[in-house]
Amino acid sequence: MADATTHLDPASRKRRLAHEAGGQEDELEIQSRKSQMTLHMENQERAFVAASRRTDRSLEARYQSALMASEVHKKRTGKNFRLTHQIVHDEEMYEEEEDEGMPECWPRSQDGSRSRALSQTDAYIAALIARKAGMPNFFEHSHALFAPPTSQQRRFG
């Protein structure tokens, strides 16, 4: 009777044998690769930041290096750097962009107030709850509360 691993390609055979041996080699290898990748990205980020600080380069080249550092930082941490030509020119510290605390799909008003977006969300949630509670007719007739009176209503009013 042939071994089950004889029909597998060499890489699959190696994975299967390692899995049968406890899989510890694979886990250690994966952890090692992750730490090497993280270290590589950190080094890339440092190199781009250093290139953006070199005064012998043009402002545009320095700005492009800062943008590359921001891209690497985003891959590594999930956050971009807040960058402008002025920040690069003044050699200021690159700070992470702040989270607004709200998902990107939420509407944002220009003046910074979020009350309208929140009230719209509250109304939407209330509508869903009412519909689930068996009040579908409420929404079909609620417009009558705010509609101008019809000619028939004027005669009796």
Secondary structure, 3 states (H helix, E strand, C coil): CCCHHHHCCHHHHHHHHHHHCCCHHHHHHHHHHHHHHHHHHHHHHHHHHHHHHCCCCCHHHHHHHHHHHHHHHHHHHCCCEECCHHHHHCCCCCEECCCCCCCCCCCCCCCCCCHHHHHHHHHHHHHHHHHHCCCHHHHHHCHHHHCCCCHHHHHHC
